[in-house]
Amino acid sequence: MAYDLTGKHVLITGASSGIGAALAEGFAKRGATVGLCARRADKLDDVLARCRVHAPDSQAWTVDLADLDGLSAFAQRASQDLGGIDVLVNNAGIPKRKKVFSLTPEIIEDVMRINYFSPVRLTLALLDEVIGRDGRLVYVSSVAARLSPPAESSYSASKAAISAWAECLQVDLRDTKVKIHVVYPGVIDTELFHLPDNDPLGNTGVEMLPVDAMVEPVLGMIERDELEVAVPEWFGDVFAGKYRDVAAFIGGTIEFARAQSS
Ligand SMILES: NC(=O)c1ccc[n+]([C@@H]2O[C@H](COP(=O)([O-])OP(=O)(O)OC[C@H]3O[C@@H](n4cnc5c(N)ncnc54)[C@H](OP(=O)(O)O)[C@@H]3O)[C@@H](O)[C@H]2O)c1
């Protein structure tokens, strides 16, 4: 095992539900102390109670990640309360399933604020500390970052931005022991698909997996020092197929979108 999570301090954003909650419990079971954050205190309390069974010093804070100017102070507080942070898991995110005709600049900026600017701000706030502790920076992107799905231009762009940021960071951090990790979930059964102000999901043709399917692939990726993981794994082959002929892939997606709406 290249990176042992036992005894590490892991800050996870968006840990009140879905993938973040499942990962938090997974880290705690590995013997890491977890720091949880999100807006809903009641949900965080439930997840914290489950994590404390395995990692009694784990903690939770309510924070609105859309308040970008507050994130540096939040990061400092989380670090002080946890006694330092080794692993930052940037998981919080919001969906946006809307065709371009009904997007506004405000919607697009809201999506970028949560999915791109907030993880970037947290990274900058904790970078020196993570470098000093030979830690890990994890970004939950999406298969949408690479696959240009219908009605997801703003969401896909925000996820492509965080993927590009993460990959460049690994290059810039080449003389440190920090490793970067990028997660590409496919279709995972979470609240993300039930939030208001989104078009209905429609038939993706892809099996919806339970959140537990995320845990071992993500923890294993970190422990093995691997750059990225797709869940399910076969999405990696789809990415490779797209980049062999992007125009053909987009053509196929147009056919798929037409079939979906007919
Ligand atoms: N589910 C999928 O199929 C799928 C696929 C690809 C990528 N992803 C990505 O996976 C990540 C987790 O999503 P999920 O599927 O687990 O959905 P989820 O259950 O809706 O979780 C989203 C989390 O983000 C938090 N969050 C949202 N806005 C926030 C804000 N302004 N401030 C603080 N926290 C905020 C939510 O907490 P509060 O509401 O309590 O604040 C929640 O804990 C996201 O980045 C998503 O884009 C999911």
Ligand as a Chemical Component Dictionary entry (heavy atoms), coordinates in Angstrom:
data_LIG
# 
_chem_comp.id                   LIG 
_chem_comp.type                 NON-POLYMER 
_chem_comp.pdbx_formal_charge   0 
_chem_comp.three_letter_code    LIG 
# 
loop_
_chem_comp_atom.comp_id 
_chem_comp_atom.atom_id 
_chem_comp_atom.alt_atom_id 
_chem_comp_atom.type_symbol 
_chem_comp_atom.charge 
_chem_comp_atom.model_Cartn_x 
_chem_comp_atom.model_Cartn_y 
_chem_comp_atom.model_Cartn_z 
_chem_comp_atom.pdbx_ordinal 
LIG N1  N1  N 0  -24.585 11.044 -8.239  1  
LIG C1  C1  C 0  -23.969 10.931 -9.403  2  
LIG O1  O1  O 0  -24.357 10.142 -10.270 3  
LIG C2  C2  C 0  -22.757 11.758 -9.701  4  
LIG C3  C3  C 0  -22.158 11.592 -10.948 5  
LIG C4  C4  C 0  -21.017 12.334 -11.244 6  
LIG C5  C5  C 0  -20.488 13.214 -10.309 7  
LIG N2  N2  N 1  -21.106 13.364 -9.092  8  
LIG C6  C6  C 0  -20.517 14.316 -8.157  9  
LIG O2  O2  O 0  -20.417 13.720 -6.893  10 
LIG C7  C7  C 0  -20.402 14.734 -5.898  11 
LIG C8  C8  C 0  -21.356 14.357 -4.778  12 
LIG O3  O3  O 0  -22.682 14.390 -5.278  13 
LIG P1  P1  P 0  -23.813 13.333 -4.840  14 
LIG O4  O4  O 0  -24.198 12.600 -6.050  15 
LIG O5  O5  O -1 -23.381 12.588 -3.647  16 
LIG O6  O6  O 0  -25.038 14.325 -4.543  17 
LIG P2  P2  P 0  -25.680 14.837 -3.185  18 
LIG O7  O7  O 0  -26.168 13.712 -2.357  19 
LIG O8  O8  O 0  -26.646 15.886 -3.613  20 
LIG O9  O9  O 0  -24.460 15.484 -2.424  21 
LIG C9  C9  C 0  -24.003 16.797 -2.669  22 
LIG C10 C10 C 0  -23.325 17.294 -1.419  23 
LIG O10 O10 O 0  -22.828 18.612 -1.680  24 
LIG C11 C11 C 0  -23.245 19.463 -0.629  25 
LIG N3  N3  N 0  -23.418 20.833 -1.089  26 
LIG C12 C12 C 0  -24.095 21.266 -2.170  27 
LIG N4  N4  N 0  -24.080 22.606 -2.216  28 
LIG C13 C13 C 0  -23.368 23.032 -1.145  29 
LIG C14 C14 C 0  -23.014 24.301 -0.629  30 
LIG N5  N5  N 0  -23.414 25.447 -1.226  31 
LIG N6  N6  N 0  -22.282 24.369 0.505   32 
LIG C15 C15 C 0  -21.906 23.233 1.133   33 
LIG N7  N7  N 0  -22.202 21.996 0.690   34 
LIG C16 C16 C 0  -22.930 21.897 -0.429  35 
LIG C17 C17 C 0  -24.575 18.877 -0.157  36 
LIG O11 O11 O 0  -24.816 19.213 1.205   37 
LIG P3  P3  P 0  -25.903 20.269 1.758   38 
LIG O12 O12 O 0  -27.068 20.247 0.818   39 
LIG O13 O13 O 0  -26.205 19.748 3.124   40 
LIG O14 O14 O 0  -25.165 21.565 1.779   41 
LIG C18 C18 C 0  -24.283 17.380 -0.253  42 
LIG O15 O15 O 0  -23.643 16.932 0.914   43 
LIG C19 C19 C 0  -20.773 16.036 -6.618  44 
LIG O16 O16 O 0  -19.616 16.790 -6.870  45 
LIG C20 C20 C 0  -21.373 15.544 -7.914  46 
LIG O17 O17 O 0  -21.257 16.500 -8.948  47 
LIG C21 C21 C 0  -22.228 12.655 -8.778  48 
# 
loop_
_chem_comp_bond.comp_id 
_chem_comp_bond.atom_id_1 
_chem_comp_bond.atom_id_2 
_chem_comp_bond.value_order 
_chem_comp_bond.pdbx_ordinal 
LIG N1  C1  SING 1  
LIG C1  O1  DOUB 2  
LIG C1  C2  SING 3  
LIG C2  C3  SING 4  
LIG C2  C21 DOUB 5  
LIG C3  C4  DOUB 6  
LIG C4  C5  SING 7  
LIG C5  N2  DOUB 8  
LIG N2  C6  SING 9  
LIG N2  C21 SING 10 
LIG C6  O2  SING 11 
LIG C6  C20 SING 12 
LIG O2  C7  SING 13 
LIG C7  C8  SING 14 
LIG C7  C19 SING 15 
LIG C8  O3  SING 16 
LIG O3  P1  SING 17 
LIG P1  O4  DOUB 18 
LIG P1  O5  SING 19 
LIG P1  O6  SING 20 
LIG O6  P2  SING 21 
LIG P2  O7  DOUB 22 
LIG P2  O8  SING 23 
LIG P2  O9  SING 24 
LIG O9  C9  SING 25 
LIG C9  C10 SING 26 
LIG C10 O10 SING 27 
LIG C10 C18 SING 28 
LIG O10 C11 SING 29 
LIG C11 N3  SING 30 
LIG C11 C17 SING 31 
LIG N3  C12 SING 32 
LIG N3  C16 SING 33 
LIG C12 N4  DOUB 34 
LIG N4  C13 SING 35 
LIG C13 C14 SING 36 
LIG C13 C16 DOUB 37 
LIG C14 N5  SING 38 
LIG C14 N6  DOUB 39 
LIG N6  C15 SING 40 
LIG C15 N7  DOUB 41 
LIG N7  C16 SING 42 
LIG C17 O11 SING 43 
LIG C17 C18 SING 44 
LIG O11 P3  SING 45 
LIG P3  O12 DOUB 46 
LIG P3  O13 SING 47 
LIG P3  O14 SING 48 
LIG C18 O15 SING 49 
LIG C19 O16 SING 50 
LIG C19 C20 SING 51 
LIG C20 O17 SING 52 
# 
